[in-house]
Amino acid sequence: MAEPGWAKGDPIRTSDDYLESLRGRDLDVWLFGERVDEPLDHPIIRPSINAIAETFDLAERRPDLATAKSAITGERVNRFLHVTESVDDVVAQNRMQRELGRLTGTCFQRCVGMDAVNSLYSVTFDVDEAHGTQYHARFRNFLEMAQRQGYVLGGAMTDVKGDRSKGPSEQSDPDLFVRIVERRDDGVVIRGAKAHQTGCINSHWILVMPTMRLTASDRDYAVVCAIPVEASGLTYIYGRQACDTRAMEPGSIDVGNAQYSGQEAMIIIDDVFVPWDKVFLDGEHEFAAPLVERFTAYHRRSYVCKSGVGDVLIGAAALVADYNGVERASHVRDKLVEMNHLNETIYGTGMAASHESFRTAAGNYENDGMLANVCKHHVTRFPFEIGRLAQDLAGGFVSTLPSEAELTHERLGPLLDKYLAAKDGVPTEHRVRVLRLIENMTMGRNAVGYLTESMHGAGSPQAQRIQIARLADMEGKKEAAKRLAGIDDGTR
Ligand SMILES: Cc1cc2nc3c(=O)[nH]c(=O)nc-3n(C[C@H](O)[C@H](O)[C@H](O)COP(=O)(O)OP(=O)(O)OC[C@H]3O[C@@H](n4cnc5c(N)ncnc54)[C@H](O)[C@@H]3O)c2cc1C
């Protein structure tokens, strides 16, 4: 008789398969000083798993949006695992990301893996061209396996970095950037730590990549490889979020978003063995910079996901204005217009970057770097302004509400129902719920994804300004000005 549901080793196709695939992995996960027995069943961790599960549900509901036919397997695969084969493929990623942001109101954690796949696809090709290595074929084999099995991939780029004024090999502790500590006949051994790793505990494989430009003396730090999440030697230290323990309380109001959250953890990599077939860069230090640049080009326009999250926050702000009876006030309408304007500016620049995609030497498609950096730079600011306006429209109760325990209290509940009421016909609970959602997204656990990740994820603001300066073609602009101003200084 066929085994019901998902069995270990079966391809993961549905959200139920995905949830079951995470069970019983005996990962070394730590939260509040305790080892977590089963992350899937932990009330603080589970909402982050739900957010990834939504990517599987969307693939079933909207295969046009969230799956694509892969040239590698010849089958339809989840779009997060797909190597872009056209401009439309790159654009479709953004459409999917907005929809998932809107569905979850948080970070659904799969963009890093998707962008790592696409940048590694072309960079491994370029390294092979330069060095006669075999990385691209190895990477394609890995990808074929991941696509066939439907795995979730995490992308681990950010090292802990120690003294920021020094490079990897200049640090007093050589482990502050992930490095190869041993090369063996059958593979390499790596050591170090990766910080802020989105969705790592909810993934099946982690793609390890260098975090910055490297020099010849950093050769051992020039390592790209895939490691299974359950590899021996990996420890995951969970990043706690504001108000996270509310998920351990009874009730569903105070959490704000009971279903979904993001997840970040620090990964300690304590001498983890990686066989050669999962090593995609070993010492070719000059390819670290192109990899970081290509990865961040993809990833910085992936932040259109925040426009989907922004849709939720704008909706919440409009709802609270309705409930308070001020929806017709001109300044309220104007604030909602401003929020939409900012939100669509994020989406517009990300989409523009994707529409301007070009074919790489490896054959996949990569978006425009300048527009992607402009998109991400907007993201470092606009969600904060949208959040400010949402708090403005919410009123002070966004941060002074009593808890659900009082709302349901025998004596206090009816009093609060009376005194927290707003417009006639609006149940007090609805008003409270939407206020808690705004709190969740601007100060609570989903502010990690909507605000801090917007600031630092895919690089802090200065990283985009450096790229914008590099890509701005200032000489070309000066020439254009000289031509129209009639300046002939002999340089043209
Ligand atoms: C919620 C969240 C999710 C994330 N998810 C992932 C993920 O999934 N995978 C991943 O790989 N990374 C992830 N990141 C990491 C992200 O890319 C980094 O946070 C970002 O690159 C900044 O690095 P940092 O946090 O070490 O900050 P720092 O590097 O310490 O930066 C702090 C400040 O110092 C400045 N600074 C840093 N170095 C220098 C220097 N040499 N000279 C001058 N100024 C400097 C920066 O510009 C910034 O203003 C995530 C981050 C967050 C917050």
The ligand as an ORCA input file, in Angstrom:
! r2SCAN-3c Opt
* xyz 0 1
  C      16.483     41.070      8.786
  C      17.750     40.780      8.037
  C      17.809     39.670      7.188
  C      18.995     39.348      6.526
  N      19.064     38.207      5.769
  C      20.255     37.811      5.252
  C      20.386     36.551      4.586
  O      19.433     35.800      4.451
  N      21.594     36.188      4.109
  C      22.675     36.987      4.245
  O      23.734     36.610      3.792
  N      22.599     38.178      4.889
  C      21.413     38.611      5.393
  N      21.318     39.819      6.039
  C      22.538     40.572      6.266
  C      22.680     41.911      5.574
  O      23.136     41.746      4.255
  C      23.650     42.738      6.449
  O      22.950     43.100      7.621
  C      24.202     43.958      5.768
  O      25.056     43.586      4.706
  C      24.964     44.838      6.767
  O      25.944     44.100      7.427
  P      26.029     44.127      9.026
  O      24.689     43.769      9.553
  O      27.187     43.309      9.417
  O      26.234     45.627      9.402
  P      27.599     46.416      9.432
  O      28.479     45.938      8.322
  O      28.153     46.402     10.802
  O      27.111     47.877      9.062
  C      26.721     48.854     10.043
  C      27.071     50.244      9.503
  O      28.482     50.334      9.344
  C      28.798     50.735      8.010
  N      30.031     50.028      7.601
  C      30.244     48.702      7.598
  N      31.487     48.415      7.157
  C      32.063     49.586      6.865
  C      33.352     49.965      6.367
  N      34.295     49.064      6.087
  N      33.599     51.286      6.185
  C      32.656     52.220      6.480
  N      31.428     51.918      6.959
  C      31.136     50.624      7.153
  C      27.601     50.328      7.169
  O      27.475     51.124      5.984
  C      26.459     50.542      8.143
  O      26.030     51.877      8.113
  C      20.125     40.191      6.681
  C      20.047     41.316      7.509
  C      18.889     41.600      8.189
  C      18.872     42.810      9.105
*
